[in-house]
Amino acid sequence: MCLSCHDGTIALTQTYNSNNALAGSVYITPQDRGYIGTDLTDDHPISFTYDSALVAKNTQLRDPNTIPKVLALDQNHQLQCTTCHDPHNDSLGYFLRMDNRASAMCTSCHNMIGWP
């Protein structure tokens, strides 16, 4: 769903941003906080199945059954943008679904042994 506008090839900057609307509609620009540009290569992967089989292959991932309910996978048990981000609520910053102080959200899934 997110990549229908944020895939870097179509509808560039065409996400409605009512906070900037003086009269009529204004869209996200490079100066706006929600602007992510067209290069998503440095972003977290999405649309992959996060299950016990994946955890068995990668011991630096936590069991998906232990993930906080607020970080919901989709109906196919896949991680999507909306697993970590709520596009309609920016109360925690970066549209995050939970507080990420001390990387709390990241370490809900990642068990990075030996990392500070």
N, C-alpha and C positions, 0 to 999 in steps of 0.2 A: 504494500500500500504506500509506504513512504517513498519508495523508489519510483513510483509513477510520476512524481514530480522531481525527486532528488536523485535521478540516475545520471546526471551530468550530460545528458544529450537532448532532453526535451523540457519544455516549460521552465527554462532557467530563470530563477528569481521570481517565478510566478506563484508564490505562496502568499496568500492574503495576509497582510499585517495591519489590522485595524488600529493599532496603537499609533501608527504614523499617519493615519488618514486625516487630512485637514478638511477636505471636501471630496467625497467620493472614495475610491479605493486606491491604496498605495501598496506596493509589493515589497518584499524583502530585498534590500540592496546590500552591497558589500559592506556598508557602514553599520548595518543592523546586526545585533547579537545572534539572531537565528540564521544568518547567512553561512552556509557550509561550502559554498563554491561548487566546482564541477569535478574536483579530483577527490574521490572517496577512497583512494588506495591506502590511506593511513587510518581508516576507520575499522572498527570491530567487524569481523565477518558476521553475516546473517544468513537466514534461511538454511540452517543446517540442523539436523536432528541431534538433540542433546539428550542422550539416554545412557543407560548402563553400559552398552556396548562401546560407546565413545569414551566413557570414563575408564573402561578396562584398557583401552588403547593409549590413553593419556592420563597418567597418574597425577598430573598437576591440575586435574579438574575434580570438583566435588560431585558426589552422588546427586543427581538431579532431584531426588526426593527430599533433599535437605535444603533446597533453595527456598528463600522466603516466598510466601504466596504472592507478595506484591510484585515479584519478578516472574510473572507467568509466561510460560511457553505458549505457542499457539496450539490449535486443535490437533495438529500433526506432531506435537512435541518438538517443534522447531523453535530456535531462538530467532527472534525478529527484532527490529528497531524498537518496537513497542514493548519488548520484554523489559528494557531498561529505561525507556523514554516515554513520557506521556505528552504528546504534542499539544495538549490543551491545558497543562498545568506546569508553570515554571516556578512554583513556590520554593523548590529546593535548588534552583539554578540548573541550567543546561537541560531543562525539562526532564530531570531525573525522577524516577519513581520512588527512590528512597535516598536517604542521606548517605553521602559517599565520603564523609570525613574518615580519615585513616584508611581510605580505600575499602570501606565496609561493603559497598555494593559489589565492587570487583571481586573481593575475596569471598563473596557468597557463592561464586561459581569456581573461582580460581584458587587452588591450593599451592601457592608458589613457594615450595620448600626451599629455604636458603636465601630467599629474597628479603631485603630489609623492609 
